[in-house]
Amino acid sequence: MHKNINKKIISIFFCLLLLVGCKKNENVVRIPTASTSGALYGLGYSLAQTWSENIEGTRFFSEASNGGVDNLNIIYDKDAEVSLGVSSIIYQAYHGQDIFKGRENKDIRVIAGLYLNPNQVLVRNNQNINTVKDLQGKNFSAGATGSTTESETLAHLDIADLNRNDLKLENVAPSESAELMRVGKLDGVWIMSAVPAASVTEITRSADAKILEIPKDFIEELKTKYPWYTSYTIKAGSYNNEEDINTSAIKMLLYTRADLDDELVYQMTKSFWENKDALAENNKSLKEIKVEDALKDIADLPVADGAMRYYKEIGIIK
């Protein structure tokens, strides 16, 4: 029921935008992103603005959503054309695995691999939580229902031989989690976001919280079941941390549907990379990305023909 209501709201929203903002015969591309407090919301808005300004005949609209899993369901139902998500859940959606069982989507196509998206597990300092295993029995938020962070939480609990019944697990957005941690109603929250993340900064400063270390041996165990993981170092001083913190990470991907026009996807890919520096001014996660790495760590997912044309044109693939 919730899903149907959500889809109706999205459809009504886009219809209103069409009536107000679009010219006759103008194409529309819809981009679900994440919650308004997340970095992907801002990135989606920037992409929509950049593409609308640089690609004639098409208007791009970004919209808030429940994040990665929700976006893939929206794309599967053809209620949007382009979105962002980590390689893990996109891989699962493409192959119809885990939560996407029975909803295999072989029409997913990658436009670009962007940046490594690290897990940032925040826990209250006074709760003696030093490993994922220590989360047992704690009041913990896995983020919004249907979000990438919920999927990430469950994958890590699996490797720690825990499940959601071992925790007092809640589905609360990071913006709400900060206050709940401050007043002691939550012991921790899982956040997946580029570093530095405003929500992580707020929680570490105001809720007497630290970022949990996820050691490399745990990540190696993760990779035996979930091969898309890699290690990531949160550098000292990124927040209030005096030392480097190791954690797990997955590549963030920009993706589309196979039926989106090849020429349009080519123009989108070209416009993205040619305006990358301008986009990075308001989206710090894009500062270090390179076009040479666009097709690395994408979990062997298929690349959109229009995007492939651009990468061949600039010589990063033969």
N, C-alpha and C positions, 0 to 999 in steps of 0.2 A: 504494500500500500504506500509506504513512504517513498519507495523508488518511483512509483507512478506519479505521485504528487510532485516529487522533485522534477521529473521529466516535464510535467505539464507547466510548472513554473518557468523552467528554462525555455520551453517552446514559446510561451506567452511573452517572455522577455525579449527573445530574438524577433518575434513578430512585431513587437512595438518598435524595436530598433529599425527593422526593415521599413516600416511605415514612415518613421521620422527621418532616418538618416540616409537612405539609399536612393540612388538615382535609378531611373527606369533602365532595365536590362543589365543592371550591375550585379555581378556575382557576389555571393556572401560566403565567407569562411568563418566558422565558429570555433572558439578555442576555450574549452573548459580548463581551469588551472588548479586552484587549491583554495583554502580558506583565506580570507582577506588579511590575516596576520602573517601568512607565509610568504617566503621569497618568490615562489612560483606565481603568485597572484600578480606581483609587480612585474615579473618577467613577461608574463602573458600579455599584460597591458602594453608593455613596451614593444613587444613583437607585433601586436595588432596595430599599434600606431605607426611603427616603422614600415610595415608591409602596406598599409593603407596609403601611406604617403608616397611610396616608391613603385607600387604596382598598379598600373591603370586598369580600370574595369572591374576591380574587386575590392570589396570592403571587408575588413577583418574585425571581429568582435571577440573580446575576451570576457570570461565570466567566472565568478567564484564557483567552487565545487567542493566536494568532500575529498578531493585529491586523487592520487594515482589509480586506485582500483575503481573508484567511481568514474573517473575519466575514461578508462578502458571499456566500462560498461556502456557509457554514453556513445563512445565511438562504435562499439559493436552494434548498438541499436540505430546507428546512423543519424544520431541527433547532434553530431558535431563532426568536423573534418580533420582537425589538427589538435594535438595536445602534447603534454610533457609528462614523463614518468621515468622511473628507474628501470634499468634493464631487466631486473629480476621479475617484476610483475608483468612487464611487456612480454618477456619470454614465456611466462606461464599462460598469459592470455593467448599468445600466438599458438601454443601447443595444446591449449585446453587442459591445463594441469591445475591441481589443487583447487583453489576457490573458483577457477574458471572451468572446472570440469563440466562438460556438456555445452560449453560456450566457446569452443575453439574459434579463433579469429585469424584465418590465414591471409586476411586482407591487410594486416598491419604492415606498414613500410617505414623504415627509418629515414629521416631527413638528415640528422646529424647527431653524433655523440657530443655531449657538451662537457660537463665537469664531473668529477667524482663527488658524490653526495654522501657525506659521512653521517653515521649514526652518532647522536649525542644524547647519552642517557644521563639525565640529571637526577640526583638523589640527595636527600637532606643529610647533612653532615652528622646529625645526632642519631642516625638510625643504624649505624654499623653495617652499611651496605658497601662491600668492596668488590664483589663479583656478581655476575648475572644470577648465579645460584642463590645469592643472598636476598634476592627479591622475593623469595618464597614467603608467603604470609603478609606481604606488605600491601599497602594501599597504593596502587600504581595506575597511571594513565597511559594507555596505548594510543592516544590521539583519537581523532574522529573516527566513527564507524565507517568502514570502507576505505580508509586512507592507507597510503603507503606505510605510514608509521605503524599502523596496527599489524600489517603483514610482517614488517620487520621485527616487531616485538615477538610475535608468535614463532617466527623462524629461530630467533635466538633462544627463546624459552625451550624450544624443541631440542636444541643441541645441549642445553643445560639440564635436560631431563625433567623439565617442568612443563606444565600446561596452564591454560588460563584459569583453571580451577585451583591451582596452587597459590594464586595471587588474588587479592581483592581488586580485580582488574576493572577499570572504568574507561569509558570513552569520552575524554574531555579534551577540548582543543587547547593548545599551548597557552593562548591568551588567558583562559580561565584557570589553567593549572597553576600559573604563577601565584595567584591569590590563594588558591587552595593549599599550596605548599607553604605559603607564608603563615597561614593560620593552623597548620598542622593536620589538615584533613587529607592531604596526599603526601606520600613518602617519596614519590618520584614520578617522572614523566619521560616518555620516549619522544625525541625530536629528531627528525631527519631533515637536514638543511645544510646549505653551504655555510662555511665558516668565514667571517663571524655572522651569527644569526642574532637578530635583535631579541627574540624571545629567550634565547639561551643567556644572553647578557643580562636581561632583566631578572631572570630566575637566580642566576649565580650571585647577583648583587643584592637582591632583596629577600631571598628565601633561605639564606645560609645553606646553599647547595653546592655540590661539586659535580664534575663530569666523571662518570664511571669509566675506568680503564677496561677495554676489551682486548686482552692480550693476543699476540700473534698465534700462539698455539691454539687458542679457541677459534680464531679465524681460519686456521688450517683445517680444523675439524668441520667448521661451517662449510668450507669449500668442497668437502667430500660429498656433501648432499646438495649444496647450493653453489654451483661452480662460478657464479658471477661475482662473488665477493673478492675484495682485496683489502689490504691494510691501508690505513690512513693515519697520518700524524697531525693532531691538533697542536700547533706550535705553542710553546710557552708564551704567555702574554696575549694570546688570542682573546682570552676572557680574564678571569682572575687567577688563572693557573700559572704557577711559577715554573712548572716543568712541562715538557712535552707529554701528551696523552695519546696513547695508541687506541684506535677504534677501527670498526669495520666500515666499509664504504662500497657503493655501487655507482656505476656511471649513469648520469642523467641523460635521457634521450629526448630529442624532439622527433615526433613521429606523425604519420598521417595515414589515410586510407588509400588502398591501391587504386580506387576509382577516381581519386582527385586528378584533375587534368595534368598531364606530364609537363606541359609548358608552364603552367602555373607553379608547379612544385619546383621546376628549374628556377623560375624567377624568385620564388621565396628563398631557396637555398642561396642563390647569388646575392640577393638583397641582405640576407642575414649576415653572411660573412663579410660583405663589403661595408656593412654598417656596424660590425661587431664592436669596434672601439667606442662608437657613440652609444650603443646599447649598454656597454660596460660602465658608462658614467653613472647610470642609475641602477645597475645590476652588477654588483661587485663580483659575483660568482663567475662572470664571463671574462674577467680581466686576464686570467692566465691561460684561457683555452686557445688552441691553435688549430687551424684548418687541417694541418697535417695529421692531427689526432682524431679527426672527425669520425673515422670508421674503425677506431680501436676500441676494444672492450665493449662491443655492442652485442655480445652474447650470440654471435653468428646469426643475427636477425637479418632479413632481407632489406636491402636499401631501395628506396623509391627510384624509379627510372629517371625521373627529372633531376633528382639530387645526384644520381650517379653520372649523369651527363655533365653536370657542373664539375664534379671532382675529376672526371677525365679531362675536361677542358683546361683545368688549371694544373694538371699533371701530377696529382697526388696518387692516382691509380692509372694503370696503363690500359 
